Every structure is written in structure tokens, then in C-alpha cells.
Amino acid sequence: MKNLYNNQYEYIKTLGEGGFGRVFLAIEKKSRRKVAIKELKDKNDINQQGIIHEMQQVAKFNHTHIVTYYHHFEEDGLLYLVMEYCENGTLANQKCTANEIIEYIKQVSIALGDLHQKNIIHHDIKPNNILLAQNKQVKIADFGMANKSGGTRAYMSPEMLHYERTALSDERVDVYALGVTLMELLTGTNPFYYKSKEEIMEIHHAKNFPFQKLSGWQQEVILKAIHIIPELRFQTMADFTEALALRQVPIFLNKHSIMANNAAEKMTQLLKAKKWSKVISNLEYLETNFPTSVNVLKVLGDYHLSQNKIKAAKKFYDEALSLNPRIDIQKELAIINIALRNYPIAISLISDYLHRNSSDMEAYNLLLQCYYETSRYEAGIELGKMLLSIYKNNPIFSNNYYLCHIMFNMPNAILPNTVLTQKDNPFIDYNMGVCFETHLSHSYENDPTLKSKLLFADYRFHKLQLGDLYFTNDNPACVFLNDFPLFIIKIGRKGYGGNIIAVEESTAVSRRHCLLINAKDDYWLYDLNSTGVLLDGKKIESKVAIIGLKKITIHNTEIKVNTDKSKLL
């Protein structure tokens, strides 16, 4: 710095210092013009050339609200940037009225909008990088970070904090930073200073912002600008500028979003009513027309989860979470994790969900399932006892409570009094039949085990309403079932387990092979740890929903079923 570009500049004083280096005031001896010179610590040649390139690109625009870049020079391996001097300093050091702050931020938003159209993102907007020239004109400084991955944590958007690569070219990171800057200038406080990434996210989720004394419209603008979800911020600086000018966040009627939400709501109602043919006919329409709607993605996940299509459900839920991390799908994620046997994760999700939804009986049944599947039978018994004290004679809780008793006391299947009083519960009848069968289909020690033949009841069947599953086979048992339908239909090797549909006397067929659940508008095929069950030629894992005409194959036997009698083939 002794030479200062061959003594062309005279050092006056240091204006500021930071991790990048320092900025000092100097006078150009020939013209007597005051300039600001930034001395950068980074001696990496590649980094220096990148900064020079960005400064030169910005300088081409010669923008009124951007600090003018004059030139650069090098001394002793250090890079020096010579720029316009703004004698009134930064906005961080100004005492301004709220109206003045709003006007300054509006000028900044206009300037940034112009740069964004040129594909230049600042990445480090903050009060210290917004200067005031002699005429109180706003000037944006420090474009050395433009289109780079740097920034100041207290002003970095959540996607930048989480190192999302797409954020580097997303103008909404500047929208976020300008929103934080506006909040800091109006309140005198930045709640994110000296906070970790995790603490910053906690502040966002709690909406713990220091702006309660601001006017309502100012709070609304700030909340919109700093939303953790980029899609819910101002989408452009022009939107931000308009809100500041109107002193309100404009309500945009988005026809596409309204149509997406209406379609998702319609699908939700169809799922609740179990109108499966109508649901299926709408799937392609939803996926094709609303691929980025959070509500549509969630309902698509709900459909696939309702059919036990775990991979597909997870795909749609993951996409929905990427757009809105706060979407409430904890119970659905718990079901997925149960299917994937990630029981500790499932229990954690259910526990948190029940704190907010303490009367959701399906969620309690999922917790009971986790205890049962992880052999925590005593915990299952205690939970079942508690649930039955509140929901007396609930058929699903009764059955699953009984299962925990069976497994805790095996091989002696003690019948609790609450179970003995149950009448017309097909799940309990089935499981009792397994425990007390004459010709055992299981072993207490080896495969197939007792547990693999028992049936844990999903809460979806709690009404125990009999369906009208129709068999198209000429098999006498199938003809019988068409005339005298049953809720649970047992299928297996001839001579074992009281099978309703007996299949071949062959070791290729398990003694208790599989089950059909014939519930109203809710038909399922369960595999019982068998030698294999095919549905339309594809081997099933655990269980699968049946919709329409289907062919079940067990070794050399085919069973055709139809869930819609109006479309018999």
C-alpha cells in the first residue's frame, strides 16, 4: 500500500474492516477526487480474476443506484478496487425515519431488479452494503460477491444456509436478504445475528421476529420477503417494489393455483369416500396439469399410500416437502417408515404428531403397531388397555391389544376379558383360529412363526362393513362366497387352517397362504409369509389393494376376483 498505484493515490483514513480485508478513503492526486479503495486479503489469482470480472460486468450498466467501479490495481499480491466514495456512509450508520427507510429500500429493490434481469445476483445484501452518496442517493456496494456462493449468515436465505446449488442463481435469495435488511433498519434489530443455522430456522418456525411495534402492512411485507419457502416470497424485486409502493402485500388471484387446490380437494373427498375408479381416472390429470402444486402432490401421495405403494407415496411427499417443508404429513411419513421398518423414526413422528392431534385414533393404532412389530408387547398391552378404557369395544384396538397378549404369553394365548366380550369381530375370530387350530400352520420357534400368520388390523377397517367382492371362478368355494360373503377369506393348502378357499395338496402352497379382506369399498390381499402370491402376475410384498378385475395366482391355481359387479367380464 505504500505505492498506491505508483503514488497516484494519497491514503486518508480507514473506513471499515472485515473478513474480506478493508476499505479506506484516498484522494486521487491528479484530479483531487476522493475515492474508496477496497484492499482484499484473498491472494488467490483465480478468485481475484473472478471478482474483477464481476465488477466489470456490473460497471457496464452504469446504474444510478450502484457504486461506480473505476478500475483496479495490484500491489504485493493484493488486489485493490478503486470505487466511488459515498461520504454519507452506510445505512447501518444512519438515523432515518420509517418513511426514509422505506424509500431507500424501494430504490435498492428497483436497482436489484434491473440487475436480476441481467442474471446478476448480489448474494450479500445488508445495511453495510447499502451506501448513501452526497445527495442522499442510495448506492449498492460490494458486487465482488455477485454470482458467488458467499454472503453473511444473518442475511442468508434458508436455501443458501443449506447449500442448495440452485439458490446461487435464484434472485429470491436477494429478496430474502433485502427483507431482513428492511426489518433490521425499521426495528434496529436483526434476530439472526450470532445464531447458528439451526437457531435461525427455529426463529423462523416460531415467527419470533422483533417487529411487533411496526405497522401491520410493514410486518406483512417483511414476512412475505423473508418466508423460508422461496415460492412463498415475493417472486421478483418488482413484486417487492410494488408492495412497498402500495404499502400492502398485493393479493394475486392465481387461476392455476385455485384450479390445483380445487382439484386436490375433489381428490381428497374421493379418497375419503373410497371412490377408487374415479380416483384412478383423475390421477393422470393431476400429475400432468399441476406438477408443482403442494396440495396436489400431497393428495397424490395420500392415494399411493392408501394403496400401500410406499415408493410412489414417498416420491410425492418428498416433492411436496421440497416446496413446503412445513406441510403437515408426519402421520403419513410415519406410515411409510413403518412399511420400511424404520420403527424408531416412525415412533418419533407419531409422538410429535399426537402432541398436536391427541384424539387421532389411527395414529394411536400406528403407535400400537410399532410396539407390536418391535416385540414391545408389554408397552402394546398398556397402550391397548388405555385406549380401550376410552374407546370401549373398538374392534381394531381390541384385536391389536389381543395380539400383544398372544405374543407376550405364547404359546399360551390368554384371552383378556375385554376380548372375550367382543362379538362379531372378524379379526379376533381369525386370530383366535390361528392360535387354536388343530393342524398347526406355524411354529413357535421356527419359520413360519405364529406371528407371521397373525393379522394386525389397520384402522381403515374399523367400521367392519362387509364388502361385495365377487369371484368369477367356478370353484365351489368361490360360488359359495358370492352367495354368502365373508369379511376375512382364508386361502391355503387343502386340509389345513379352516381355509375357505382350499388350494392344491402341495408343499408349494403354504398351509395358511394368504387372506382376502372383503371390506366395503376397501379390498385387500395379504400374504402370510407364504411361498409366494401373484396379483396379475406380480409377486406381492406384505399386502396390496385390489381394485377392479384381478387375477390371484397361487402355484398352479388361479382365482379371479372383481370389486365391481357392474363390470363383470
Secondary structure by P-SEA (a helix, b strand, c coil): cccccccccccccccccccccbbbbbbcccccbbbbbbbbccccaaaaaaaaaaaaaaaccccccccccccccccccbbbbbbbbbcccccccccccaaaaaaaaaaaaaaaaaaaaacccccccccccbbbccccbbbbccccccccccccccccccccccccccccccaaaaaaaaaaaaaaaaccccccccccaaaaaaaaaacccccccccaaaaaaaaaaaccccccccccaaaaaaaaaaccccccccaaaaaaaaaaaaaaaaaaacaaaaaaaaaaaaaacccccaaaaaaaaaaaaaacaaaaaaaaaaaaaaacccccaaaaaaaaaaaacaaaaaaaaaaaaaaaccccaaaaaaaaaaaaaacaaaaaaaaaaaaaaccccaaaaaaaaaaaaaaacccccccccccccccccaaaaaaaaaaccccccccccccccccccbbbbccccccccccccccccccaaaaaaaaccccbbbbbcccccccccccccccccccccbbbbbccccccccccccccccccccccccbbbbccbbbbbcccbbbbbbccccccc
